[in-house]
Amino acid sequence: MNTVDTHVPRLAPTAGQLALAEALARGEARAAEGIRKVPASVYTDPAHWQREKAALFDRLPQVIAPSALLPEPGMAVPHDGTGRPLLITRDGEGKAHIFLNVCRHRGTRLVEGNEVCKAKRLVCPYHAWTYSVDGRLLALPRPETFPGLDKANMPLIELPSCEAGGMIWFSPVEGADFSDALTLGEDFAAFGTADHVLFRRKTHEVAGNWKLIMDAFLESYHVTRLHAKTIGPFFKDGATSGDMVGPHQRSAVGRLEEMESVDLTDMAALRRVVTFAYQLLPATIVIPSPDYLNIMVLMPQSECRTLVEDFMLIPEAPATDKARDHWERSWALLDGGVFASEDFRAAELGQQGLSTGAVPEITLGTLEGGIHRFHETVEEAMRAVN
């Protein structure tokens, strides 16, 4: 996990981030009290997944992408992973929007594919109805054949959204409360996320329940074991602290022997000895490494299939081949190695095992309390609508 020199201004951690780091430095590792159990059926039962979908993914505000996906005004990208045809845009004033990717004329998909495009206008391929990236209907062929149609009343359907700290959130329903997004935005701003650039993005298809993937980022018990040949040697077993930001978990894993001489109020120095992780309800994971960030957006497709879009953000675009090679190695280590070959593979193997019925419930030790808290949070969200 080497670093390169970057021209990053001095950033300070938020009060919450600093509190976790100081707890680690004092040796106050987080541990649950006693063994906990979680029913295996929450990973394997299709009916349970449908209830989760209705309560979480069809209702709650959620991260859809980092701001760096659309770095300039006049950009758009289709997004189908949530089960809805969405279109993320950044208008001419720099504001992000989330629209349904549906022409108001005959319901045709407005923009195809999954790549970011630069466009001030969005033209429907069917009848060439033309929209701006802020959603306004600008023009249509043969307007005289639509007598009385007021273009102002035919904009793209927009969903509630919020951009904070370099993250774009959206809500599937009206009346969304984005207060948690704004609070967490302060944490992400402390990492400089809003000023980062996108280096790579990749979507993985994982043959496992979405919570099995989340579980891997809710405990450090596996780090020195599953990741023994990759990042495991960088961490001390069991040295972790954590807290809650609303329904979202924030955790930190530290290298205690290196913390004594570090100024914990300097975020760059802090990130060299403490790895933070964020598990955002319903299903986003943010991992700030010493000099870059990985943002993983989980998009469950069924009880046993999950799409994971992994974004790697870096402080600035690589200016030399040496810098590009450094980031390529970092991307290969995390996305292809730690995540795909280890964490995601472990989720797939766990899904296979739990689906046999051999293990009616999973057993969680005192270093895995974050998993139990997450499942409690999911259950609370489900009870709120049932």
Protein Blocks (a to p, Z undefined) as FASTA:
>chain_A
ZZdddddddddddfklmmmmmmmmnopacddedjadddfklmmmmklmmmmmmmmmmmpg
cdfbdfklmmbghiacddfknopacdddddfkopacdddfbdfklopafbgcjbdcddfb
dcdfklopacdfkopafbdchkllmghiafklmcccddddddeehiacddfbghiafklm
mmmmmmmmmnommmpccfbdcdddddbdfklmmmmmmccklmmmmmmmmmmmmpcehiac
dddehjbccdddddfklmmmpcfklmklmmmmpccdddddfbbcddddfkbccddddddf
bfkbccdddddddfbdcfbfklmmmmmmmmmmmmmmmmmmmmmmmmmmmmmmmmnomamb
acddfklmmmmmmmmmmmmmmmmmZZ
